[in-house]
Every structure is written in C-alpha cells, then in structure tokens.
Amino acid sequence: MKKANLTFIFTIILLAFMSCTNSSQKETSSLCDCVEAGEVASRISASLFDRVPTQEAKDSLDKALADRDRICFPFQHMLAHELQEKAIEAECESLQISTDQ
C-alpha cells in the first residue's frame, strides 16, 4: 500500500476513536447536567409553595421542567444498574448514590 493510503486509513481510525471517546464524555457530563437541571426545577417548584404564584414564576417553572426533560431524555429508559454505572462514571458533586436497600 502507498504511504498516502495508510495515512488516510490511520486518520479515519483515529477520528472514529476520538468520536467514540467524545460521545461517552458528553453522555457522562449530560448525567451531571440532568441532576443539576432536576435540582433547579425542584427549587423553583418548592419556592412556589412559599408565595403567591405569578405568571412569571409559572413560566420559569415551565422552562425549568422543559429543560430538565430535554437534558434527562437519554436517561429516562435506562435500567437501574445502567443508570448507577453512568452515575459512578459521572462523578457529579450533586449526585449521591446509595446502594443500601
């Protein structure tokens, strides 16, 4: 094979490997983002119990819930053990996993 062909093939393999690596890092960070988005939605929801809800507050909660649902979508149908593996990989500060039953 010519050197140019080998270089091209090596480049394709390297790009494919980098793509796989980046996608798993994005998935890991997305779990942290999901946890944080859930916390934001929970804080806004809890604050509505302490005051008279306004349209602005309702809009804020609706946006927070939509953001949470969009960010957390990839994790909605994972089995518990898959989600636990992702959580361990993610190392989110805000995510605490307890395996006690």
N, C-alpha and C positions, 0 to 999 in steps of 0.2 A: 504494500500500500504506500501511497505517496504521503509525505510528511504533512501536507495540507489536509488530506483526508483524516489522518489520525488526529490532528489538531482540532478539526471540526467535530469529530466524534467525541473527543475528550471534552470539548467545550459544551456540547449538548448534555453529556452525562453530568458534568459539573453544575450546569444550570438546573437540571432536573433535581439533583440532590439539594441544591440551595432552595429551590421552590418548596420541596417537602419540609425542609427544616424551618423555613419561614412560616409555612402554614400551621405547623404544630405550635410554634411560638405564638402566633396570632390566636389560636384556639385557647391556649393557656391563659394569655392575657385577657381574652374575652370572658373567661370564667370569673376573673377578678372584677372585670367591668360589670358583669352580671350581678355579682354580690353587691357592689357599690351602688348600682342602679336600683336594686331592691331596697337598699337602706335609704336612699334618697326618697323613693316613693313612700316608704313606711314613715319616715319623719314628717313628710308633708301631710300624709293621711292622719297621723297622730295629732298634728297641730290643729287640724280642723275640729277636733273634739274640744279644744280649749277656747274657741272663739266662734263667732257667727260666720259661717262660710260666705264668702263673696264669690262673684263670678270669676274674679282674678285667681282666687285660691282654687276654685274648681278647675279652671283652665290649667293652672300649674300642676295640679294632681293628674289631670288627664294626660298632660305631656310627659310627666314623670312615669306614669304607667305605660304609655306607649313606648317610651324609650326603653324601659325595663323589658317589656315584651319583645321588642326588636333585638335587643342585645342578648337576651336569655334564650331566644328561639332555638339555637343549636343544641341546647342542653335539655329541652323540655321532654324529650322521649328517651333519654338515657336511663339505663338501669342503674340501680343504686350503687353497685360496685364500679360501674364505669364512671359515674359521677364522683365517687370517692377517689378513684385513681386520678382523675383530672384535678380534683381539689388538692391532692397531695403534690402533684406536679406544679400546680399554680403558685403555691407558697404565698397566698394572699394574706396580708396582715389582718384583714377584716373577716377572714374565713376561719372558723374554728370547727374542726371535725371531731366528733366524739363517737367512738365505736362501741361504747357501752350499750348494753341492751337491757 
